[in-house]
Amino acid sequence: MQEIKDAYLELALAIVKQAAEDIRAGPYGKRKGYYRTAMGFTRSYLFRLICDTCGVPPDLARKLMVERRD
């Protein structure tokens, strides 16, 4: 059972990582749609749930993701 939990956690972290990469790419150019989707994701219940599960405040995670873009 622990292996299944670990697999879901890895998937969740991969989703957050992809969102961070999309945010870092910025809101311009070919990937602007990805940026918008990623920013929306950071305001979602799923993002909050993943952050809470990992012990990271969602607001802090969102702030760091956006700051790294600059």
N, CA, C and O of each residue as an XYZ file, in Angstrom:
280
protein
N       0.822     -1.205      0.000
C       0.000      0.000      0.000
C       0.863      1.265      0.000
O       0.509      2.254     -0.642
N       1.978      1.239      0.708
C       2.862      2.400      0.757
C       3.408      2.730     -0.634
O       3.594      3.899     -0.973
N       3.661      1.691     -1.437
C       4.166      1.918     -2.792
C       3.162      2.704     -3.628
O       3.543      3.554     -4.433
N       1.894      2.419     -3.434
C       0.850      3.138     -4.169
C       0.815      4.595     -3.728
O       0.714      5.495     -4.562
N       0.899      4.832     -2.419
C       0.910      6.209     -1.915
C       2.110      6.967     -2.460
O       1.995      8.125     -2.860
N       3.266      6.305     -2.473
C       4.470      6.951     -2.994
C       4.320      7.291     -4.474
O       4.758      8.351     -4.919
N       3.704      6.394     -5.230
C       3.508      6.639     -6.663
C       2.591      7.840     -6.891
O       2.845      8.659     -7.775
N       1.533      7.942     -6.100
C       0.631      9.092     -6.230
C       1.332     10.386     -5.836
O       1.122     11.423     -6.465
N       2.157     10.333     -4.808
C       2.894     11.519     -4.389
C       3.880     11.939     -5.480
O       4.017     13.129     -5.764
N       4.556     10.984     -6.083
C       5.473     11.299     -7.183
C       4.729     11.953     -8.344
O       5.219     12.914     -8.937
N       3.554     11.436     -8.665
C       2.741     12.017     -9.735
C       2.341     13.448     -9.383
O       2.434     14.347    -10.220
N       1.901     13.655     -8.158
C       1.492     14.988     -7.715
C       2.654     15.969     -7.799
O       2.487     17.099     -8.256
N       3.817     15.539     -7.362
C       4.986     16.417     -7.406
C       5.413     16.702     -8.842
O       5.895     17.796     -9.137
N       5.244     15.742     -9.729
C       5.560     15.966    -11.142
C       4.623     17.016    -11.742
O       5.042     17.828    -12.566
N       3.372     16.996    -11.330
C       2.406     17.988    -11.812
C       2.804     19.381    -11.336
O       2.767     20.338    -12.109
N       3.182     19.495    -10.070
C       3.609     20.792     -9.528
C       4.887     21.258    -10.222
O       5.030     22.438    -10.541
N       5.805     20.336    -10.453
C       7.053     20.690    -11.139
C       6.767     21.224    -12.539
O       7.362     22.219    -12.954
N       5.867     20.576    -13.266
C       5.526     21.040    -14.613
C       4.878     22.418    -14.557
O       5.155     23.271    -15.400
N       4.025     22.634    -13.576
C       3.404     23.953    -13.419
C       4.468     25.012    -13.162
O       4.404     26.107    -13.722
N       5.444     24.694    -12.320
C       6.522     25.644    -12.030
C       7.309     25.967    -13.300
O       7.659     27.123    -13.535
N       7.584     24.961    -14.108
C       8.307     25.190    -15.362
C       7.488     26.052    -16.316
O       8.031     26.928    -16.988
N       6.196     25.805    -16.373
C       5.331     26.599    -17.248
C       5.247     28.048    -16.777
O       5.196     28.965    -17.597
N       5.232     28.257    -15.480
C       5.207     29.619    -14.942
C       6.530     30.315    -15.226
O       6.542     31.488    -15.599
N       7.632     29.617    -15.057
C       8.946     30.208    -15.335
C       9.080     30.623    -16.800
O       9.781     31.585    -17.114
N       8.411     29.902    -17.690
C       8.485     30.236    -19.117
C       7.836     31.589    -19.408
O       8.143     32.224    -20.417
N       6.947     32.026    -18.530
C       6.340     33.341    -18.671
C       5.072     33.355    -19.502
O       4.726     32.368    -20.152
N       4.383     34.490    -19.471
C       3.074     34.606    -20.127
C       3.138     35.024    -21.593
O       2.113     35.380    -22.175
N       4.304     34.987    -22.188
C       4.444     35.458    -23.567
C       4.887     34.327    -24.480
O       5.399     33.306    -24.020
N       4.692     34.511    -25.741
C       5.171     33.554    -26.728
C       4.263     32.354    -26.897
O       3.083     32.385    -26.548
N       4.839     31.300    -27.441
C       4.077     30.101    -27.784
C       3.486     29.400    -26.567
O       2.476     28.707    -26.687
N       4.094     29.568    -25.408
C       3.678     28.821    -24.223
C       2.780     29.625    -23.279
O       2.580     29.225    -22.132
N       2.245     30.741    -23.743
C       1.446     31.575    -22.844
C       0.213     30.853    -22.321
O      -0.227     31.115    -21.202
N      -0.345     29.958    -23.108
C      -1.495     29.176    -22.648
C      -1.122     28.263    -21.493
O      -1.900     28.074    -20.558
N       0.084     27.696    -21.567
C       0.564     26.846    -20.473
C       0.742     27.670    -19.197
O       0.428     27.216    -18.097
N       1.249     28.881    -19.370
C       1.431     29.775    -18.220
C       0.092     30.052    -17.544
O      -0.031     29.951    -16.323
N      -0.894     30.396    -18.337
C      -2.218     30.707    -17.775
C      -2.812     29.496    -17.061
O      -3.374     29.619    -15.973
N      -2.684     28.345    -17.677
C      -3.198     27.119    -17.065
C      -2.472     26.826    -15.757
O      -3.095     26.449    -14.764
N      -1.159     26.999    -15.760
C      -0.368     26.733    -14.554
C      -0.735     27.701    -13.432
O      -0.839     27.300    -12.273
N      -0.929     28.969    -13.775
C      -1.318     29.937    -12.751
C      -2.687     29.585    -12.179
O      -2.911     29.711    -10.975
N      -3.594     29.148    -13.034
C      -4.904     28.706    -12.559
C      -4.780     27.501    -11.643
O      -5.476     27.403    -10.633
N      -3.891     26.588    -12.002
C      -3.667     25.403    -11.179
C      -3.202     25.790     -9.779
O      -3.603     25.164     -8.798
N      -2.355     26.821     -9.678
C      -1.847     27.212     -8.358
C      -2.941     27.799     -7.465
O      -2.726     28.010     -6.271
N      -4.099     28.058     -8.038
C      -5.232     28.558     -7.249
C      -6.278     27.471     -7.005
O      -7.346     27.735     -6.454
N      -5.960     26.266     -7.416
C      -6.936     25.175     -7.335
C      -6.876     24.430     -6.003
O      -5.903     24.512     -5.253
N      -7.952     23.705     -5.746
C      -8.007     22.856     -4.556
C      -6.927     21.782     -4.615
O      -6.319     21.465     -3.593
N      -6.681     21.219     -5.791
C      -5.674     20.164     -5.923
C      -4.291     20.680     -5.546
O      -3.540     19.987     -4.860
N      -3.948     21.880     -5.983
C      -2.654     22.463     -5.623
C      -2.545     22.618     -4.110
O      -1.520     22.275     -3.519
N      -3.598     23.133     -3.486
C      -3.592     23.284     -2.025
C      -3.446     21.932     -1.340
O      -2.708     21.803     -0.363
N      -4.140     20.936     -1.846
C      -4.074     19.598     -1.272
C      -2.666     19.012     -1.383
O      -2.154     18.436     -0.423
N      -2.046     19.156     -2.542
C      -0.681     18.656     -2.730
C       0.276     19.373     -1.790
O       1.101     18.736     -1.134
N       0.170     20.680     -1.723
C       1.047     21.448     -0.832
C       0.850     21.039      0.622
O       1.821     20.837      1.351
N      -0.394     20.918      1.039
C      -0.677     20.513      2.418
C      -0.112     19.130      2.712
O       0.434     18.898      3.790
N      -0.239     18.220      1.765
C       0.281     16.865      1.938
C       1.796     16.880      2.106
O       2.354     16.076      2.852
N       2.454     17.797      1.408
C       3.912     17.894      1.478
C       4.384     18.807      2.607
O       5.586     18.934      2.842
N       3.449     19.439      3.303
C       3.813     20.316      4.413
C       4.313     21.680      3.980
O       5.060     22.335      4.707
N       3.901     22.110      2.792
C       4.319     23.409      2.266
C       3.100     24.316      2.182
O       2.089     23.923      1.599
N       3.165     25.522      2.751
C       2.037     26.442      2.630
C       1.785     26.790      1.154
O       2.704     27.232      0.463
N       0.562     26.596      0.668
C       0.270     26.861     -0.751
C       0.602     28.283     -1.188
O       1.107     28.486     -2.292
N       0.327     29.265     -0.338
C       0.617     30.653     -0.707
C       2.113     30.869     -0.894
O       2.535     31.580     -1.806
N       2.907     30.256     -0.032
C       4.362     30.365     -0.152
C       4.843     29.676     -1.424
O       5.673     30.224     -2.149
N       4.333     28.487     -1.697
C       4.730     27.760     -2.909
C       4.397     28.578     -4.150
O       5.219     28.700     -5.058
N       3.195     29.137     -4.186
C       2.769     29.957     -5.328
C       3.684     31.165     -5.474
O       4.129     31.486     -6.576
N       3.961     31.828     -4.368
C       4.814     33.020     -4.393
C       6.202     32.686     -4.933
O       6.741     33.411     -5.769
N       6.775     31.591     -4.455
C       8.107     31.201     -4.912
C       8.112     30.832     -6.394
O       9.061     31.139     -7.115
N       7.056     30.177     -6.838
C       6.979     29.808     -8.254
C       6.935     31.055     -9.132
O       7.584     31.096    -10.177
N       6.189     32.057     -8.727
C       6.066     33.286     -9.514
C       7.348     34.106     -9.430
O       7.787     34.667    -10.434
N       7.955     34.182     -8.247
C       9.194     34.952     -8.091
C      10.327     34.376     -8.926
O      11.147     35.123     -9.458
N      10.379     33.089     -9.043
C      11.447     32.445     -9.820
C      11.319     32.764    -11.301
O      12.278     32.622    -12.059
N      10.138     33.192    -11.708
C       9.929     33.549    -13.110
C      10.699     34.812    -13.452
O      11.192     34.956    -14.571
N      10.803     35.715    -12.509
C      11.437     37.019    -12.755
C      12.907     36.940    -12.782
O      13.576     37.955    -12.978
